Amino acid sequence: MTKRSRLEQAQRAAEHERIRELEAAWVARLSPEEKAAFRRDVESARARQPEQRPDMAPGTLPNPPRPGREPREPKASTKSRSRF
């Protein structure tokens, strides 16, 4: 848990209050149909379950290769002419 100073806590509380004011102003300008559609969308998004991760041993996530370490493309086999 992170400890925050009283000043930082007050700043965060002010930020959250300002965000609530902005959201309330945004919702107030919507028409009733738009509000209902927005609420339905939010409820359906919250009802969705998070995507299940593959059942793998810890620490073996399928991480992409580091930049510059990607596997090389296989060389196209071209028939070379004999020298003799």
SVG drawing of the C-alpha trace seen along z (x, -y; Angstrom):
<svg xmlns="http://www.w3.org/2000/svg" viewBox="-36 -20 70 49">
<polyline fill="none" stroke="black" stroke-width="0.4" points="0.0,0.0 1.3,-3.4 1.4,-6.1 0.4,-9.6 0.9,-12.9 -2.1,-14.9 -1.5,-17.4 -1.5,-14.6 -4.6,-13.0 -6.3,-16.4 -5.3,-16.8 -6.6,-13.4 -9.9,-14.1 -10.2,-17.4 -9.5,-15.6 -12.1,-13.0 -14.7,-15.6 -13.9,-17.5 -14.3,-14.3 -17.7,-13.7 -18.8,-17.3 -17.7,-16.8 -19.5,-13.5 -22.7,-15.0 -22.5,-17.9 -22.0,-15.5 -24.9,-13.2 -27.1,-16.3 -26.7,-17.3 -27.8,-13.9 -31.4,-13.3 -33.4,-10.7 -33.0,-8.1 -29.3,-8.6 -29.1,-8.3 -31.0,-5.0 -28.9,-3.6 -25.7,-4.6 -26.9,-3.0 -27.7,0.2 -24.3,0.3 -22.5,-0.3 -24.6,2.4 -23.9,4.9 -20.1,4.1 -20.0,4.5 -22.0,7.8 -19.4,9.4 -16.9,11.7 -13.2,11.0 -11.5,13.2 -10.1,16.4 -6.3,16.8 -4.9,20.1 -4.2,22.7 -0.4,22.5 2.2,22.8 3.1,19.5 5.7,17.4 5.1,19.1 2.9,16.5 3.1,16.4 5.1,13.2 6.1,11.8 9.8,11.7 11.8,8.7 12.3,6.1 15.1,7.1 14.9,10.8 12.2,11.9 12.8,15.2 14.2,14.8 12.2,15.7 13.2,18.9 15.4,18.4 13.8,19.3 15.6,22.3 16.9,21.3 18.6,23.9 22.1,22.6 23.8,23.4 26.7,25.7 30.0,24.0 31.2,26.9"/>
</svg>
